[in-house]
């Protein structure tokens, strides 16, 4: 129909020399583990549907001082090492799902939790429309890393729903990321079952004729 044609008109197919960049935030929780599983399953299902290359970045951020107080199995580098091993299996799973090969990298960034209100509106990549937007240090660290080091097209984030840990006055990390991240953000509920690769899924897109809603429709039509 005309609405779909309008949405699709803004899309350009990516060639074999272009890269689609994906990222997922992990922290050792079941919610972030579900987000990782989701992006891998989504990528495997898409393998072979285009000529572009896929690149996945696994990002973990932590405060070194707070991290040292945690049990060893919950410490930052331990979590990252476990995902480095899991990523090898994910890459093999992707490579056998289609003709393309997946590039995966795991990275970490540190921050200081005492920096409670970072002026993210003053960062050169952030356009808030005003100069008063602030965020906790963990959110600012994630935003900086995404913009300067990863440049993702899609970001997968696990969520505990209303039970998520609050990191600032505006809520949890996922709530901040939805509002402030420039990438398309996919929120994965930790209690939702992942559909099988051959199982149909339902997408709901809210449309109000704005450019933002048309772009949302276009992303789903990909």
N, C-alpha and C positions, 0 to 999 in steps of 0.2 A: 504494500500500500504506500501512499504518499509519505506517511510518517516514517516508515522504515527506509524508504528511498532517500529521504532527507538525512536520516541518521547515517546511512551507509555512504552518502556522498562525501562525507568528511573524512573517510578512511582511505588510506593509501597502503597498498600491500607492500610488505617488506621483502626486499630481495635477499639473495643468498649471501650477500656481503654485509648484511645488516644484522644487528643483534637485539633481541628482545631481552630486557633485563628484569629479573625477578629477585625479590628479597623476602626473607622471613625473619622475624624477631624471635629469639629463643631465650629462655631464662631458667630452664630446668623443670618448669612446671608441666603438668599434663596438658594445659591449654596450649602452650607453645609447641608441645610435641604434636598435638592435633593439627596445629597450623602448618607445621613442617610436613606432616603426612599429606595434608590437603594440597599443598603446592606441588609436591612431587607427583601425586596422583593426577592433578590437573595437567601438569607438564607432560606426563606420559600419554595422556589421552590426546594431547595436541600434537604429539610428535608425528611429523609427516604431513601436517595440514598446511604447511607453508614452507617457504624456502629460507626463511630467516634462521639464525642461530639462537639458541636459548642459553642464557647464563644465569645461574642461581647463586645468590650470596646469602649465607647464614650469618646473622649478626647477633652478638651477645654483648651487652654493656653492663658494667658493674662498678661499684665503688670499692676500691681495694681495701680500705679500712673496714668497711662493713663486711666485705667478702671474707676477710680473715677470721671473722667470728663464727662463720658458718661451718657445719660439718664438711669434711673433705669432699664428699660426693656432690655437694651443692655449691662448691666454689667455682668461680668463673672459668678458670682455665681447664678444670676438670670437665665442666659442662661442654666447653668448646671442643675438647679432645674427643668426647663421646660423639659429638655431632660430626666431627671429621671422619670418624669410623662409619657412622650411619650414612654419611653423604656418599661414601664409596659405593655402598649397596644401592643407594638411590640413583647414582649415575649409571650403574650397571642395569638397573631396572629400566631407566629411560632409554638407554642405548639399545636394549633388546625390544623396545616397544615400537620402534620405527627406524627410518633411515638416518636420522640426525643424531649427533652426539652432544651430550650436555656438559657444559663447563660449570664446575661447582667450586666455590671457595668459602672458607669459614674465616671470620674475622671478629676481633673484639675491640672495644673501646672502653676507656675508664673515665670516670667523672667523680666529682666531689659532692656528696650529698648535702653538704652545708650550703652550697649555692642554691638556695631555695627558689629564687625568682629571677631567672635569666631572661633578659630582654630579647626574646626571640624576634620581636617585630623589627629590631634594628639589624638583624642579620641580612646580608646582601641579597639572599635568595627569597626572603619571605616578604610577601605583600599582604599585609593585614588590613590595609585601608586606614590604619591609624597607628600611633606609636606607643600604645600602652600594653600590648600583648606580652605576657610573661608566661614562663613555664618552669617546672622543676628541672633540676640539673640533668636527670636521666632522660627527660624528653628532649631537652636542648642538645644533649650528646647524640641522641638518635637522629634528630633532624640534621645536625651538622654532618654526621657520617653519611647519611643517605644522600645529601646534596653534594658533598665534596668528594666522596670516595666510591659511591655505588651508582647513583643516578638511575634508580629503578623505574620501570614502567608500571610494575605492580608490586605491592607490598602486602604480604600475608601476616596477620597478627592474631594470636590467640586471645580469647576473652572468656572471663568467668561470668559474664553477664553483670547483674546488679551486685554480685558478691565479690567483684574485683577489688583488689587493694587500692585505696586512694593514695595518690602520690602528690596531689596538690588540690587547690580549691576547686578546680574544674573536673576532678575525678581521677580515673585510672589512666594508665599509660595509653591504652587503646582509645579512650575518649579524647585525649589530647591529640593523638596521632591522626584520628579521623578528621579533626578540624584543621590541623596545621601542616600535614604532609602534602607535598605537591604531587606525589604519585597516587595512582588509583589504589585505594586501600580495601583489602578483603578481610573482613572480620570473621574469624572461625570460632564458633561456640564449642567449648570443650565437651559439652554433653551431647552434641549432635553426632549421629552415626554418619560415617563417610559413605557416600553411595558407591556401589560397585562401578567399575569402568564401563560396563555395558548397561547400566541402569539409567533410565531417563531422569532428568532433574527439572525442576521448575524455577524459572527466574521471574521475579516481579520488579518492574521498573516504574518508579513514580515519574510522571510526565506533567510538566506545566508550561511547555513551549519555550522554556528558557534555554540558552545555549548549554548550560550545565546539564540539564536533563537530557538534551539531545546527545550530548557527549556520553552520558551514562548509557543510553540506549545503544549508541554506536559501539561502546566497549563490550556490551553483552552480545551484540551481533557478530563480534569477532569470532 
